[in-house]
Amino acid sequence: MSQLPVSSSPGSDHSGRAPAPSYHSSLGIGPTPSYTRNVRPTEEVIARGAATRRLNGVYNKPGKLVSVSLNGQEPNCTLPMFGRGVLVEGIVTLDAEAARNALQLDITIEGDMKLLIAEGGTITHPLLSVSIPLFYSTTPTTCSETHPFSCRLPTRFDDSGTQRPLPPTYEVNFPGVPGIRAAVRYWMTVRLVRKKIWRRKELVTVPFKYYPRARPPQPIVGLSFLSSIKSHPEEWSSFTSTIAPRNPRSNARITSSFVLPSTAVFPMSRKIPFHLQLSLDPPPSSLTPETNPEPASPTKQSTPAPAPTLISSLLTSQAVVKVTLQRQISVDVRNQRVLKSVVCGEGYMHRVRLSSNSSTNGESSGSTSSSQMSQQDWAGWEGEVIPSKQINVGGFRAAGLTIRDFIMLTLIPPNPQTSPLRAHQHAVPVRIVTDAWEGDEEALGTLGN
């Protein structure tokens, strides 16, 4: 078969397609305007990053011969504080007598972590060691009385070959058996060596607080679950668990749907909203009668409780339905590990009325109408967990010390030994951070300072 020739018009390429026209703007748009800090009358702000508050206070540590001043502190603070990767700036001032016959002047910034287990002994992990030389002479001489210095703090330390973020200043002590103690400390030492009759050292030590800050990647939804699940379903995550009956032959189960904001990162100064829904699985209409292979005793019969009473038993005043924020502290010393859990936030909750279209996924349940569903078939609560003010750092992991946080759901029926339901706990891991989302007006206030 012969091929047809391809005709080319003037200005076209070998494939017969016309070349793309040269670009020119028909809108009359000029060059990109230069950046200005303030918004012009024709501009508007569509996104704003987190603002960093600059501190202008000065911390002073006076000494007999050597004094230290540190910049960038809170006014009238009793202990200097530095954040992640900040520039440590200050001035070392020498007395006139100390400046004479000086041989050496330097600063060392250090940190360590001490862990103790009653049965495992004590171990110390070095975290930080930075030296800042200010003056050095091989022969006694008179040096300057003022020595400015600056040094950027490292953000990581070596943990047996793994680089981990520097942990914040932290201390916890649990006496008893097994008792544990953990302490993360940072300090700065100014050393002056001068020559008199013999070499003499003057030391000034300044402990400081290391406080790395973090905030959630997004704000927490400001509406309740039931009022926002249809309009903002992506803001919530459901965690499902099953509450098993005591009788293993029972085919009735209670499904617990525990709903939390999907961010899973919460500031220590902010209430954490939650929703809890309990429902029978399967519904009472589909339950099959329980059978007992053994013949019934004529004098003593064991009649299983009707299925609807499984949920109603959790609605009595004797039952325990609670949500708490719990912190797990793990200390490992020479492969001896001890775990301690403490409640560091209480949940406040109230019953809510559920209908057939109130479900954890925002869709209608469809199987049973609201008129058919009994209050004994399902129950719901909404509430908030308020972190304790005793929390002043977020979770972290460093060497043998690990701090984790969980939202804990606890369900205990009345008379746990004889109840048809077993006690139930469901822990959802979360991350607690220091700061709220920028502009979060519902924050409880800044903590940790």
N, C-alpha and C positions, 0 to 999 in steps of 0.2 A: 504494500500500500504506500503510495507516495504521500509525502507530507506537504501540507499546504505552507506556502511561504508566509512569514510573519511580517507584516508591514509596520514600519516605525515612522511615527510622525516626528517632525523636528522637535528637538528638546527632550525626547523620551529616551529611556535606557534600552539596553539590548533585550529586555524582557517585554518591551512594549508598553510598560507602565510609565506614566508621566512622572518626573521627579517631584519630590515634595517642595512646596513653595517656600521661599525664604521667610524666616520668622520676623514679624514686626508687630508691635503692639498697636492695636486700634483703639485702646481705651485711654490712651494718654497718661498712663501711669508712670510717674517719675521714679527715681531711685529710692531704695529703702531708706526711710528716715533714720537719723542717728538716734542711739538709745538715750533716753532720759529717765531719771529716777521717778519723776512725777508724771502723772498721766496728763496728756494733752487734752484740750477740750473736745477734739474729734476722736479720742480713744476711750476705751473702757477696759477694765480688768476682767478677764475671763477665768483666771486661775491665779492663786496666790500661794506661795510656798510658806513653810513654817518660819516665823520670825525668830531670830536669835537675840535674846536680851543681853546687852553688853553691860558687864558689871564694872563699876568704877571705884569700888572700895579697896582699901589697902589693909592687909593684915601685918601687924608688927610683932616681932618676937625680940624684945630687948634683952641684952646680955651685959655682963660687966665689961667685957672687952670687945665682943663681937655681937652685932645686931643684924637681924634679917627682916626685910620688908618684901611682901609678896603682893603683886598687883592683880587686878581682875577678881576681887572678892566681894562678898556681900558686906555692906557697911556694918561695922561693929560686930563682925563675926568672931566667935571664940575658937574656931577651928577652920583653917583654910580648906577649900574644896576645889577639885579640878575634874573636868569631864574628859570624855574620850578624845585622845589625840590633841589636847589643847597645848598651847604654848605657855610654859611656866616662865614667868618673868618676874624679876625683882632686883633688889639691891642688897648687897652685903656691906655693912658699914663697920669700920674698925675704929676703935679708940686710938687717940694719938699715940699712946704708949704701945698699943698692940701693933701699930703700923711700923714701929721701929724694930730693927733687927729681925725682920720677917724673912722666912725661908720659903714657905709654901702656904698657899691658900686655895682650897678647892671645896666643891660641893658634891655630895653623893646622894642620889635619889634611889631609894630602895623599897622593896616590898616583899612580903613572904606570907605564906599560909601555914598555920599550925593546926594539925588535926590530932585529936586524942580520943582513943577508945579505951574503956576501962580494962579490957582484956587484951588489947593489942598494942598498948603503949602509945608513944607520941612520935609523930613524923613532921618534918618541916620541909615545905616546898618553896624554893626561891622563885619569885615572880618577876622581879625588876631590879636592875642595878645599872645606873647611869652615872658617870663621873663627868663633872664640869670643872676643868682647871681654870683658876682665876689668876694665880700668881705663882711664879717659881723662880728661885735664885739659889745658886750653889754657895753663895756667901751672904752673910747677914747684911741686909740693906733696908732702907726705908721705902715702903711701897705706898701707893695711894690709899687714902682712907675710905674711898667709895669704890665699889666694884659691881657694876651692873652685870646681869647675866640673863640668859634666856635659853630654854631647852624645850623641845617638843616631846611630850610623853609618848612612849611606844603604845600601840594599841593591842599588841599580842605578846604572848610569852610561849616558851617552848615547854610542852608537856610530853616528855618522853618521846620526842621526835615529831609531835603533832603541834602545829601552831594553833593556839586557842586565844580568844579574846581575854584581856586582863579582867579578872573578876572584880566586882565592886568591893569597897570596904564592908566587911560583914562580920558579925559575931553571934554565935548561938551556943547555949550551954544547957544540956539536959542531964541533971544529976540522976543518980539511981543506978539500976542494973538492967541492961548495960548502959552505962553513962557515956555520953559523947560530948565533945567540945570542938568547936571550929572557930578560927579567928583569921580573918584576912586583914592585914595591916600595911600601911604605907607611911613612909617618913622621909625626911630630908635632913642630912647632917652637914653642917658647915665646920670644916677643920682648918685651924690656923696653927702652923708650926713656926716657932720663932726661936732665936738663939739668945740665951742669956748665959748663965754659967754652964747650963746643959740645955739640950733640946727640950722644949716645952710645948705641949699641945693644948690648944683651947678648942673645945667642942660645943656646938650649939645644935640641938636636935629639935626639929619641927615636925610633929606628926601631922598628916593631912588626910582628908577624906577623898577617896577616888569614887566618883559617882557618874558612870557613863549613862547617858540618857537615851531613851528610845520612845517612839510613839507608834500607835497603830497605823497600818497602811491606809485605813479609811475610817470615817466616823461611824459610831455605832448608831443603828437606826433608832430614831427618837419616838417611834410608835410601838404599841403593843403588837404581839404576834397576830392576834385575831383581826385587828384592824388594818394590818399591813401585808398579810400573807398573799393576798390576791393582787395587790398593786406592786409589791416589792418582794416576790418570792425568792429572789437571789440573795436577799439579806439574811436569810435564815437557813440553818442546817438542822436536820432531825437525826437524833441518835436513838435507835430502837433496841430494846432489850425485852426479854421474856421473863415473866415472874412465874415460876413453876409451882404447881400445887404440891402439897405434902404427899398426897396419894399418887403414886407413880402410875396407877391405872386410869387416872382421870384424864379425859381428853380436853378438859377446859384449861385454858391458859389466859393470863392477862398480859397484853402487849403494852409496854410502856414506850411512849414517844416523847423523848426529852428534847426540846428545841432550844437552841442558843443562836445568837448572832453568828453568821457565817465567817466573820473575820477571825474569830478564835484568838484575837489579841486584844487585851483589855488593859486600860490604864488603872493604876492602883487608886486613883482619885475618882473613879467613875462607877456608878451603879451598873450591874450586869443584868439585863433583862432575860427572862426565860419563860417558857411555856411547858406545861406537863399535861399529857393526856393519857389516861388509862382506858383500855377497851378490852372487852372479852374477845377471845380468839379461840374457836369460832363463836359466833353469836349464839344466844340461847336457843334460837329456833333450829339450829343445825346440830346441836349437841346430841350425841348418841347416848343411850342409857348405859350406865356403868354396870359391868357384869362382874360377878364374883364367882370364880370356879369352885370355891368351897361351899358346902351346904350351909344355909343360914341356921344359926342356933335358935331354937324355939324360945329360949329364955333371954337371949341377948342378941340384938340385931344392930349392925352398924349401918346406918343410913347416911349416905354421903350428902353433904350440904348442897342445896340447890345452887346452880351455877351463878345466878345473879348476886348471891350473897358474897361472892368473892370480892367484888369491888366495894359493895356496901360495907364490908367489914373494915375497909380502909378509910371510911368516912366518919367513923365514930371518934369520940374524943380520946379514947384509949389508944388509938392507932397513932403511929408516928409517920408523918409524911414531911420530909424536910429537904432543903437544898442548901448546901454550904460550899464555901471555897476552902479547899484544903491544900496545905503545902507539905510536900514530902521532902525530907532532908536525908540524904544518903552520905555516909562517911565511910571511906575505905582506907584502912591502915594496914599495910603489909598483908593484903588479901583477906583481912578481917573486916567484914562489912556489917554496918548497923543502919537500919532505917527507922526514922521517926516521922510521924505524921501529926500535924497540928492544924486545928481549925483557925483560919485567919479571915473569915468572912461569913456572916450569917445571911440567910435568905428569908425574905418576908413575902408571903404568898397569900392569895385569896382564891376562892372557888369562882369559876366562870361557868356560865350556862352554855352548853354545846348543843348544836343542832346537826341535822344530817349533812349540811354543807360546811361544817367546821371540822376540817381534818388537817393533818400536819402537812399535806402537800398542796393545800389550797384548792383541791378539787372536791366535788360532791361525792359522798360515800356511795350513793346510788343503790346500795343493796337493801337498805332499810330506811323507811321514812321516819321523820322526827316523831310522828304520832305513835309509831310502833316501838321506837327505842325508849327504854325505861332509863330512869336516872341510875338504876342499878347496873345498866349495861356499859356505861362509860362515865367518866368523870374528868374534869379539867381544872387546872389551876394556872394562874399567871402570877408573876412576882418579879422581884429583883434581889440580887445578891449584893450586899454592901461590903466591900473589902475593909478589913480592920485597919486602923491607923498605925498598928504595929508593923505593917508591911512597909518597908522603906527601900527595898531593892526588888528587882525583878528576878526571874529564874535565871540560872546560869550553870555551867559545868566547868570545873577547873580541877585538874589533877584528881585527887581522891574525894572531892566535894561536889555534889550535884544537888541542885535545888529545882524541883519541879512543882507545878501547880495544877490542880484539878478542880472542876466543878463536880461535886459529889451529890448524887441523888440517893436518898435513903428511905426505904419503905419498910416499916415494921408493923405487922398486924397486932391487934390486941391478943393477949394470951399467946405469945409466940410458940409455946410448947405444944398447945392443942389446936391452934388455928389451922384451917385447911390450907393456908398460904404460908410459904416460907418468907423469912426476912430477905430483903433484896437491896443491893447496892449497885450503882452504876456510876463509874468515874469517867468523865470526859476531860482529856488533857487540854489545857489552855496555856497561853503565855501572858504573864503579867508584866507590864512595862511601866516606866516612870511617869510619862507625860500623856495627857489627853490629846486627841486630835486638835489641830489649831482651830480656834473659834468654837470649840465645844462648850456651849453655855451651860450644860447640865453637869459639868464636872463638879466634884465635891470640894475642890480646892487643891492647891499644890502641896504635895507631901515630900518628905525626904530631905528637906533643906535644914 
